[in-house]
Amino acid sequence: MKNNKVILSYCQNFEKIINADFLEGDNLSLQLVKIYKDYIFSIDITNEEDIINVKEIDKIMARYVDDYLFRKTLKQELLRVKVKKCGNVIKTIVESIIEIFRKVEFEQTRKIYISKWI
């Protein structure tokens, strides 16, 4: 129980993600929320990399709940992910989500040039 409180201190958007309402029949979103819960409560709180990943997946899932275009993009990209049955499936999916998020962020970031007016 003590570990859960520590883990939830890293997840500022936990309530918003867990209580999100999705469209009827949107099973992928429900599965992503389940994966999110399973992952954050299964980490080793002494491992710094796990803590960083928990903070990252919390931020990503909050954006998933709030941003329709990001949700649509993530769903499309997740359909291309291949997961082997051996190993930690949930961790592999979370790492894929983080990788997709970084790729989307990089592609959506654009440079804005301000020209000088004389």
SVG drawing of the C-alpha trace seen along z (x, -y; Angstrom):
<svg xmlns="http://www.w3.org/2000/svg" viewBox="-22 -50 40 66">
<polyline fill="none" stroke="black" stroke-width="0.4" points="0.0,0.0 2.9,-2.4 4.4,-1.8 1.0,-2.7 1.1,-6.1 4.6,-6.7 3.7,-5.6 0.6,-7.8 2.8,-10.8 4.5,-10.4 1.2,-10.2 -0.4,-13.6 -3.0,-12.8 -4.1,-9.4 -7.6,-10.4 -8.3,-12.1 -7.0,-9.0 -8.9,-6.4 -12.2,-8.4 -12.1,-9.3 -15.2,-8.6 -14.6,-7.1 -17.0,-6.4 -19.1,-3.3 -17.2,-0.5 -13.8,-2.1 -12.2,1.0 -8.6,-0.1 -8.9,-3.1 -10.2,-1.0 -7.3,1.5 -4.8,-1.3 -6.1,-2.6 -5.9,1.0 -2.3,1.3 -1.5,-2.1 -2.8,-0.9 -1.1,2.4 2.2,0.9 2.4,-1.9 1.5,0.5 4.0,3.1 7.2,1.0 10.1,1.1 10.1,-2.2 13.9,-1.9 14.6,-1.9 15.1,-5.4 14.3,-4.3 10.9,-2.9 10.1,-6.2 11.0,-8.2 8.8,-5.9 5.9,-6.2 6.0,-10.0 6.2,-9.9 3.3,-7.4 1.2,-9.5 1.8,-12.6 1.1,-10.7 -2.1,-9.2 -3.3,-12.6 -2.7,-13.9 -4.5,-10.9 -7.6,-11.7 -7.6,-15.4 -6.4,-15.5 -8.6,-13.8 -6.0,-14.1 -3.3,-12.6 -5.6,-9.8 -6.4,-9.0 -2.7,-9.1 -1.7,-6.9 -4.4,-4.3 -3.2,-4.1 0.4,-3.7 -0.4,-1.1 -2.0,1.1 1.4,1.4 3.2,2.5 4.2,6.1 4.7,7.6 6.3,11.0 4.5,13.2 7.7,13.9 8.9,11.3 7.0,8.5 4.2,7.6 2.9,4.6 6.4,3.0 6.9,3.6 3.6,1.9 4.4,-1.1 7.8,-1.5 6.2,-1.5 3.7,-4.1 6.5,-6.3 8.4,-5.8 5.4,-6.7 4.8,-9.8 8.3,-11.0 8.0,-10.5 4.7,-12.4 6.1,-15.2 9.1,-15.5 6.9,-15.5 4.4,-18.0 7.1,-20.5 7.7,-23.1 10.1,-25.9 8.7,-29.4 10.8,-32.1 10.2,-35.7 11.3,-38.0 12.5,-41.4 10.4,-44.2 12.2,-47.3"/>
</svg>
